[in-house]
């Protein structure tokens, strides 16, 4: 039984496509397919249509993540990763694909392009202070830990 229900509205150009689903019992992400066919040239990016809109319950988000096979085999990944679908967004879910590879990549309608991972959202408030507590790292930034 799912932890949450996410309502999905299929759009006209999503007719006949499979709904997002888990490929295996242990999968964290639901595979999502493209609702369009296009050629993604090397260095290009495109917001690929999925053919559906969703209503994420309050207190949750849905993260859009790349598929490891596309990244390894073709150099195709998602930009803005993980992308966030907020609980108050009702437009079409689109996946920003980027071709970091050396060859053109064919995005084919009905093929898996990304995965969706539902996640709880922890809300926060920033509290302005005059000083922060001291740590061993201090103000050391990028590369300050030796890596």
N, C-alpha and C positions, 0 to 999 in steps of 0.2 A: 504494500500500500504506500502511495507517495506521501512525503512529508507535507507538501503543499500542493494545491491545485492551481494551475496557471491557465486562465481562460485564453483561448486562441480563436481569432477570427480569420478565416481563410479569405484571401483577396481573389478577385477574378483571375489574375494571372498566375495564381498558385493552384488552380484546379488540377487535380490528378497527382499532385506531388505528395510524398509521404510526410506525415507530421514529424516534428523533432522526436527522436527516440534514442534510447540507450542501445548500443551495439552489443554489450555484454552485461551480465548481472553485476559485475564489479565496476562498470564504467561510471566515472564522475560526471561526464558531460554527455549531453544529448546531441547526436549528430543532426546537423541542419543542412539542407540541400539548396542549390541555386534554383531560382525561378526564371533565370535567363541564360542565354548562351552568348558568349562574347570572347574575344581574343584579348588577353592581357599581355601587352608588349613588355619586354624587359624594362624595368624602371618605372612602369606604369602602375597606377592604382585606380580602383573603381569601387563604388559602393554597390555591391551586388544585392539585388532584390531576392527576398526569400518567399514572397507571396503570402505572408501572414503578418498579423499584428497580434500583440498579446497584452494581457492585463496582469501585471505582476502584483501579488498581494502586498499591501502596506507592510513595511518591516523587512522586505526582501528586495533584491536586485537580481538580474540575470546577467552574468558575465559572458561576453563573446570572446572565445579563445581560438587560436589557430589549431589546425590539425597537423600533428607531427609528421605524418607521411607526406603531405604536400610541401611542408617546409624542407624536409630532408631530400626528397626526390626531385623537387622542382624549384625550390627557393621561393615558394609562394607562402605568404604569411598574412596575418591580420595586422593592420596598423591600429594604434590606440589600444593596445592589448594589455590587460583585458579591457575590452569595451564594456560599458555599463548600460543596461537598459533599466531605467528607473521605474518605480512603481506607478508614477503618474504619466508615463509616456504611452500614447495609444496609436502612434503611427506605425508604418511598416517597419519590421525588423530588417535592417540591411547590414551586410558584412563588408567592412572596408578591406578588400584584398589588395596586396601589393606583390608585384613580381620582382623579387630580388635576384632572380636567376638570370642566366645568359641567353635563354631561348624564350620565345613567345609561349604563353600557356593558354590552352583552351579551357575556359570555364563552360561547362556543359550543363544545360538545364537538367535537374534531377540528380546531379552528382553532389556528393558531400563536400562542403567547402569550409565548415567550421564546426565548433561545438558550443553548446550553451550550458552554462553551469549556474544553477540557482544558488544564491547565497544570502545568509542573514545580513542585515545592515545594522551596524552599531552607530547610533547618532552621537554626536559630540558637540561640546561648546568650548570655545577657546576662552581662557581666562588670562587676561593680561597681568603680568607680574613685573617687578623691577629686576629680579634676578632668578636664574634657574639653578636647580640643585647641581652640585658638582659630580662629575663622573670621571672614571679613569681615561676615557677617550676625550672628553672635553669638547673643544670646537673642531677637532680633526675631521676633515671632510673626505672627499673622494680619494681613495688610495692611502689614507692615513693609517690603515691597519696593516699595510704591507702588501695588499693585493689589489 
